Amino acid sequence: MKNILYLHAGAEMYGADKILLEIVQKLDKSKYDPIVILPENGELVDVLKNNRIRVSVMPYPIVRRKYFTIPGILKYIINYIHFAHQLAKFVRENKIELIHVNTTAVWEGVWLKTFTNAKIVWHVHEIITHPKIIRRVVAFLVQHFSDRVITVSNSTARNLTNEGLVNPQKIRVIHNGIDATGVISNVKKEYHKYGIQQNELIVGMVGRINSWKGQKDFLNAVRPELEKNKKVVAMIVGSPYKGEEKYLEQLEKQIHTFPTEIRNRVKLIPFQTNIEEIYQLLDIFVMPSTSPDPFPTVVLEAMANGIPIIGYNHGGVQEMVVQNESGILVEPRNIKLLSQAIDRLLQSPQTLQKYGENARIRQKQCFDLDEFVNQVQKVYDEIFL
């Protein structure tokens, strides 16, 4: 049995967090023994413990924008060296043979590749467009300090290889998969819990509140529908990273500029552990990320619930949604086209239902959890051949 150490950037239950959980849960335990070290406490720690996965917390630094200052860089370097030493000691003492680094925001794998005998799999969930220097540094590190690279989409792979810094032969594109039963609710719809009436049409989005997930564009695109149809409700579900609460405050200010009548039909809901309740309510799922989103898990979850997808036509969502079959993708940052797509589906219940059913079928056929984990495990197997 091979010991595998997993390093990740947080302990919440968003997309990449769930992907990590799925891998360690489904891994063939007769061949591989997963051990997880996370940089902070959170819901993911509790879920891992409940699933009898070995997990501990070590506050190693994560590459975040808060470090992009002279004092921040110095603080990062000091913490990096300190905790990288501890991680290397852990690797040697626990006879770790493989380290799965589950994000490009964790650079401790560079140290471990250099100072231990463990193999490194770098799992890339990000498309870095700017700053350019960070994109180039990440590409350099991924190329020179890993044995294999997994990317979550072809778009993510191209982002790494476009400048010639990463060998395409080193990369395996493995689309995320999900267990659909975990995000589908069979209980009665909880309309009143969220202040919604049963006959209302709900257009929503789920995801981290930050600078690029597109919540502002979503509000601007759905506003004409709120003004035109009193049965339309807009719902935003998610929370910001700690220290980035300003993005939530900006959304609240934007909503406050709406007339009272439509403002009352905008639901701003913090991150929910019982997210299946939210999907059960939605009629349309909108994914308007202003920067290319690598492969948003929330889109798969919405598809599993038979919800048609509307979004910007870039990033991994292009590989998830079949245009004019399971959803509508429009020119990025074009709020007018985004709004027209929402209106088109709201005006045609037949198309809404058809696209939703097609989305459900596509998720089941193309983005299955067992197949995803099998493909990841094949990468591990190849390393040990």
C-alpha positions as CSV (number, residue, x, y, z in Angstrom):
1,M,0.0,0.0,0.0
2,K,1.3,3.5,-1.0
3,N,0.9,6.5,1.3
4,I,-0.4,9.6,-0.5
5,L,-0.3,13.0,1.1
6,Y,-2.8,15.6,-0.1
7,L,-2.2,19.3,0.2
8,H,-4.9,21.9,-0.4
9,A,-5.6,25.6,-0.1
10,G,-8.5,25.6,2.4
11,A,-11.0,23.7,4.4
12,E,-14.4,24.8,3.1
13,M,-16.8,23.0,0.8
14,Y,-16.6,24.7,-2.6
15,G,-15.6,23.2,-5.9
16,A,-11.9,22.1,-5.5
17,D,-12.6,21.2,-1.8
18,K,-15.3,18.8,-2.9
19,I,-13.1,17.3,-5.6
20,L,-10.4,16.6,-3.0
21,L,-13.0,14.9,-0.8
22,E,-14.3,12.8,-3.6
23,I,-10.9,11.5,-4.6
24,V,-9.9,10.4,-1.1
25,Q,-13.3,8.9,-0.4
26,K,-13.4,6.8,-3.6
27,L,-9.7,5.9,-3.8
28,D,-8.9,2.2,-3.8
29,K,-7.8,1.8,-0.2
30,S,-6.3,-1.6,-0.9
31,K,-3.6,0.2,-3.0
32,Y,-3.4,3.7,-1.6
33,D,-3.7,5.2,1.9
34,P,-4.7,8.9,1.7
35,I,-3.5,11.4,4.3
36,V,-4.7,15.0,4.1
37,I,-3.0,18.1,5.6
38,L,-5.0,21.4,5.4
39,P,-3.8,24.9,6.2
40,E,-6.8,25.7,8.4
41,N,-9.8,24.3,10.2
42,G,-13.1,24.2,8.5
43,E,-16.0,22.0,7.4
44,L,-13.8,19.9,5.1
45,V,-11.8,18.8,8.2
46,D,-14.9,17.6,9.9
47,V,-16.2,15.8,6.8
48,L,-12.9,14.0,6.3
49,K,-12.8,12.9,9.9
50,N,-16.4,11.6,9.6
51,N,-15.3,9.6,6.6
52,R,-12.4,8.2,8.6
53,I,-9.7,9.9,6.4
54,R,-6.6,10.8,8.3
55,V,-6.5,14.6,8.4
56,S,-4.5,17.2,10.3
57,V,-4.1,21.0,10.2
58,M,-0.8,22.8,9.6
59,P,-1.1,26.6,8.8
60,Y,1.3,26.5,5.8
61,P,1.0,29.7,3.7
62,I,-1.2,29.8,0.6
63,V,-0.4,32.1,-2.4
64,R,-3.0,34.8,-2.1
65,R,-3.1,38.5,-3.2
66,K,-2.6,39.6,0.3
67,Y,1.0,38.6,0.0
68,F,1.6,40.8,-3.1
69,T,3.4,43.5,-1.2
70,I,6.9,43.8,0.1
71,P,5.9,43.0,3.7
72,G,3.6,40.3,2.5
73,I,6.3,38.6,0.4
74,L,8.7,38.6,3.4
75,K,6.0,37.1,5.6
76,Y,5.2,34.5,3.0
77,I,8.9,33.4,2.7
78,I,9.4,33.1,6.4
79,N,6.2,31.0,6.9
80,Y,6.9,29.0,3.8
81,I,10.4,27.9,4.9
82,H,9.2,27.1,8.4
83,F,6.2,25.0,7.4
84,A,7.9,23.4,4.4
85,H,10.5,22.0,6.8
86,Q,7.7,20.6,8.9
87,L,6.0,19.0,5.9
88,A,9.2,17.5,4.7
89,K,9.7,15.9,8.1
90,F,6.2,14.6,8.0
91,V,6.8,13.1,4.6
92,R,9.9,11.3,5.7
93,E,8.5,10.0,9.0
94,N,5.3,8.7,7.4
95,K,7.0,7.2,4.4
96,I,5.0,9.3,1.9
97,E,5.7,8.1,-1.6
98,L,3.3,10.4,-3.5
99,I,2.1,14.0,-2.8
100,H,-1.0,15.3,-4.6
101,V,-0.9,19.1,-4.6
102,N,-4.5,20.0,-5.2
103,T,-4.0,23.7,-6.3
104,T,-1.4,26.0,-7.8
105,A,-1.9,28.2,-4.7
106,V,0.1,25.7,-2.7
107,W,3.8,26.0,-3.5
108,E,5.1,23.8,-0.7
109,G,5.2,20.9,-3.3
110,V,8.3,22.7,-4.8
111,W,10.2,22.2,-1.5
112,L,9.0,18.7,-1.1
113,K,10.0,17.7,-4.6
114,T,13.5,19.1,-4.0
115,F,14.1,17.8,-0.4
116,T,12.3,14.5,-0.3
117,N,12.0,11.4,-2.4
118,A,8.3,11.6,-2.9
119,K,6.7,12.0,-6.4
120,I,4.6,15.0,-7.0
121,V,1.2,15.2,-8.8
122,W,0.1,18.8,-9.3
123,H,-3.6,19.1,-9.8
124,V,-4.4,22.4,-11.5
125,H,-7.8,23.8,-10.9
126,E,-7.0,27.4,-11.9
127,I,-6.7,29.5,-15.1
128,I,-4.4,32.4,-14.3
129,T,-4.8,35.3,-16.7
130,H,-3.1,38.1,-14.6
131,P,-0.8,39.2,-13.3
132,K,1.3,37.7,-16.2
133,I,4.3,37.2,-14.0
134,I,2.4,34.9,-11.6
135,R,1.1,32.9,-14.6
136,R,4.6,32.4,-15.9
137,V,6.0,31.5,-12.4
138,V,3.2,29.0,-11.8
139,A,3.9,27.4,-15.3
140,F,7.6,27.2,-14.5
141,L,7.0,25.6,-11.1
142,V,4.5,23.1,-12.5
143,Q,6.8,22.0,-15.2
144,H,10.0,21.6,-13.1
145,F,8.6,20.5,-9.7
146,S,6.1,17.8,-10.6
147,D,6.2,14.3,-12.0
148,R,2.7,14.5,-13.5
149,V,0.2,17.3,-14.0
150,I,-3.6,16.9,-14.0
151,T,-5.7,19.8,-15.3
152,V,-9.5,20.0,-14.9
153,S,-10.2,21.1,-18.5
154,N,-8.6,21.6,-21.9
155,S,-8.9,25.3,-21.3
156,T,-6.8,25.0,-18.1
157,A,-4.2,22.9,-20.0
158,R,-3.9,25.6,-22.8
159,N,-3.4,28.3,-20.2
160,L,-0.3,26.4,-18.9
161,T,1.1,25.5,-22.3
162,N,0.4,28.5,-24.5
163,E,3.7,30.2,-23.6
164,G,5.8,27.1,-24.1
165,L,6.8,26.7,-20.4
166,V,5.0,23.4,-19.8
167,N,5.4,20.3,-21.8
168,P,1.9,19.2,-23.0
169,Q,3.1,15.6,-22.8
170,K,3.3,16.0,-19.0
171,I,-0.4,17.0,-18.7
172,R,-3.4,14.7,-18.3
173,V,-6.8,16.4,-18.7
174,I,-9.3,14.9,-16.4
175,H,-12.7,16.5,-16.2
176,N,-14.2,16.6,-12.7
177,G,-17.0,14.3,-11.9
178,I,-19.6,14.4,-9.2
179,D,-21.9,12.0,-7.3
180,A,-25.3,13.4,-8.4
181,T,-27.1,11.8,-5.5
182,G,-25.3,14.1,-3.1
183,V,-26.7,17.3,-4.6
184,I,-30.2,16.2,-5.4
185,S,-32.9,16.6,-2.8
186,N,-36.0,14.4,-2.6
187,V,-37.7,16.3,0.1
188,K,-40.4,18.9,-0.3
189,K,-39.1,22.2,-1.8
190,E,-38.4,24.8,0.9
191,Y,-39.8,27.9,-0.8
192,H,-40.8,29.8,2.3
193,K,-37.5,29.1,4.0
194,Y,-35.9,31.5,1.5
195,G,-38.8,33.9,1.2
196,I,-40.0,32.7,-2.1
197,Q,-43.5,31.9,-3.4
198,Q,-44.2,28.6,-5.1
199,N,-45.3,30.1,-8.4
200,E,-42.2,32.3,-8.8
201,L,-39.4,31.7,-11.4
202,I,-36.0,31.6,-9.8
203,V,-32.8,32.6,-11.7
204,G,-29.8,32.0,-9.6
205,M,-26.0,31.5,-9.3
206,V,-24.0,29.6,-6.7
207,G,-20.3,30.2,-6.0
208,R,-17.6,32.1,-4.1
209,I,-18.2,35.8,-3.9
210,N,-15.1,37.4,-5.3
211,S,-13.8,39.8,-7.9
212,W,-14.3,37.6,-10.9
213,K,-17.2,35.1,-10.4
214,G,-19.5,37.6,-12.0
215,Q,-22.2,38.4,-9.3
216,K,-22.3,42.0,-10.5
217,D,-22.8,41.0,-14.1
218,F,-25.5,38.6,-13.0
219,L,-27.4,41.4,-11.1
220,N,-27.2,43.7,-14.1
221,A,-28.4,41.0,-16.5
222,V,-31.3,39.8,-14.4
223,R,-32.5,43.3,-13.5
224,P,-34.6,43.8,-16.7
225,E,-36.4,40.5,-16.0
226,L,-37.2,41.6,-12.5
227,E,-38.6,44.8,-13.8
228,K,-40.6,43.1,-16.5
229,N,-42.0,40.1,-14.6
230,K,-43.1,40.2,-11.0
231,K,-42.8,36.4,-10.8
232,V,-39.0,36.4,-11.4
233,V,-36.7,36.1,-8.4
234,A,-32.9,36.5,-8.5
235,M,-30.8,34.4,-6.1
236,I,-27.1,34.6,-5.3
237,V,-25.7,32.0,-3.0
238,G,-22.1,32.1,-1.6
239,S,-19.7,33.8,0.7
240,P,-16.4,35.6,0.3
241,Y,-13.0,34.5,1.5
242,K,-12.1,35.7,5.0
243,G,-10.6,39.2,4.5
244,E,-12.4,39.8,1.2
245,E,-15.8,40.8,2.7
246,K,-15.6,44.0,0.6
247,Y,-16.9,42.1,-2.4
248,L,-20.0,41.1,-0.4
249,E,-20.4,44.8,0.7
250,Q,-20.2,45.9,-3.0
251,L,-23.0,43.5,-3.9
252,E,-25.2,44.7,-1.1
253,K,-24.7,48.3,-2.2
254,Q,-25.5,47.4,-5.8
255,I,-28.7,45.7,-4.7
256,H,-29.6,48.7,-2.6
257,T,-29.7,50.9,-5.8
258,F,-32.6,48.8,-7.1
259,P,-36.1,50.1,-6.6
260,T,-37.7,48.6,-3.5
261,E,-40.2,46.4,-5.4
262,I,-37.5,44.5,-7.3
263,R,-34.9,44.7,-4.5
264,N,-37.2,42.5,-2.4
265,R,-37.0,39.8,-5.1
266,V,-33.2,39.6,-4.9
267,K,-32.1,37.0,-2.4
268,L,-28.5,37.2,-1.2
269,I,-27.8,34.0,0.7
270,P,-24.5,33.0,2.4
271,F,-22.9,29.7,1.6
272,Q,-25.1,26.7,2.4
273,T,-24.1,23.2,3.4
274,N,-27.4,21.9,2.3
275,I,-26.9,23.2,-1.2
276,E,-29.2,20.6,-2.7
277,E,-32.2,22.7,-1.3
278,I,-31.0,25.6,-3.4
279,Y,-30.7,23.6,-6.7
280,Q,-34.1,22.2,-6.1
281,L,-35.6,25.7,-6.3
282,L,-33.7,27.1,-9.3
283,D,-35.3,27.3,-12.8
284,I,-32.1,28.7,-14.5
285,F,-28.5,28.6,-13.4
286,V,-26.3,31.4,-14.5
287,M,-22.4,31.2,-14.6
288,P,-21.1,34.7,-15.6
289,S,-17.5,34.4,-14.5
290,T,-15.7,37.5,-15.9
291,S,-12.4,35.5,-16.1
292,P,-12.3,32.0,-17.5
293,D,-13.5,29.6,-14.9
294,P,-11.4,26.4,-15.2
295,F,-14.2,23.8,-14.6
296,P,-16.9,25.0,-12.1
297,T,-18.3,22.1,-10.1
298,V,-21.4,24.1,-9.4
299,V,-22.3,23.8,-13.0
300,L,-22.1,20.0,-12.8
301,E,-24.3,20.1,-9.7
302,A,-26.9,22.3,-11.4
303,M,-26.9,20.0,-14.5
304,A,-27.4,17.0,-12.3
305,N,-30.5,18.7,-11.0
306,G,-31.8,19.2,-14.5
307,I,-31.3,23.0,-14.6
308,P,-30.3,24.7,-17.9
309,I,-27.1,26.7,-17.8
310,I,-26.5,30.2,-19.0
311,G,-23.0,31.6,-18.9
312,Y,-20.1,33.3,-20.6
313,N,-18.5,31.4,-23.4
314,H,-15.0,30.9,-22.1
315,G,-13.1,28.5,-19.7
316,G,-14.2,25.0,-18.8
317,V,-17.9,25.7,-19.1
318,Q,-17.5,25.4,-22.9
319,E,-16.6,21.7,-22.3
320,M,-19.6,21.2,-20.0
321,V,-22.5,22.8,-21.8
322,V,-23.6,22.0,-25.3
323,Q,-24.7,25.2,-26.9
324,N,-28.4,25.4,-27.5
325,E,-28.9,21.9,-26.2
326,S,-28.2,22.1,-22.5
327,G,-27.7,25.8,-22.1
328,I,-26.7,29.1,-23.7
329,L,-23.2,30.6,-23.7
330,V,-22.7,34.2,-24.8
331,E,-19.8,36.5,-25.4
332,P,-17.9,37.2,-22.2
333,R,-18.7,40.4,-20.4
334,N,-21.6,41.1,-22.7
335,I,-24.4,41.8,-20.2
336,K,-26.9,42.5,-22.8
337,L,-26.5,39.1,-24.4
338,L,-26.6,37.5,-21.0
339,S,-29.8,39.2,-20.2
340,Q,-31.3,38.2,-23.6
341,A,-30.4,34.5,-22.9
342,I,-32.2,34.6,-19.5
343,D,-35.2,36.2,-21.2
344,R,-35.3,33.6,-24.0
345,L,-35.5,30.7,-21.5
346,L,-38.0,32.4,-19.2
347,Q,-40.2,33.1,-22.2
348,S,-40.2,29.4,-23.3
349,P,-41.1,26.8,-20.7
350,Q,-40.7,24.1,-23.3
351,T,-37.1,25.1,-24.1
352,L,-36.4,25.5,-20.4
353,Q,-37.5,21.9,-19.7
354,K,-35.7,20.5,-22.7
355,Y,-32.4,22.1,-21.9
356,G,-32.7,21.0,-18.3
357,E,-33.3,17.4,-19.2
358,N,-30.4,17.5,-21.7
359,A,-28.2,18.9,-19.0
360,R,-29.1,16.1,-16.6
361,I,-28.3,13.4,-19.2
362,R,-25.0,15.0,-20.2
363,Q,-23.8,15.2,-16.6
364,K,-24.6,11.6,-16.0
365,Q,-23.0,10.4,-19.2
366,C,-19.9,12.6,-19.3
367,F,-19.0,13.7,-15.8
368,D,-19.5,10.7,-13.6
369,L,-17.6,10.5,-10.2
370,D,-16.4,6.9,-10.4
371,E,-14.9,7.5,-13.9
372,F,-13.2,10.7,-12.7
373,V,-11.6,9.0,-9.7
374,N,-10.6,6.0,-11.9
375,Q,-8.7,8.4,-14.2
376,V,-6.9,10.1,-11.3
377,Q,-5.9,6.7,-9.9
378,K,-4.5,5.7,-13.3
379,V,-2.1,8.7,-13.0
380,Y,-1.0,7.3,-9.7
381,D,-0.6,3.8,-11.1
382,E,1.5,5.1,-14.0
383,I,3.9,6.8,-11.6
384,F,4.6,3.6,-9.7
385,L,5.0,1.3,-12.8
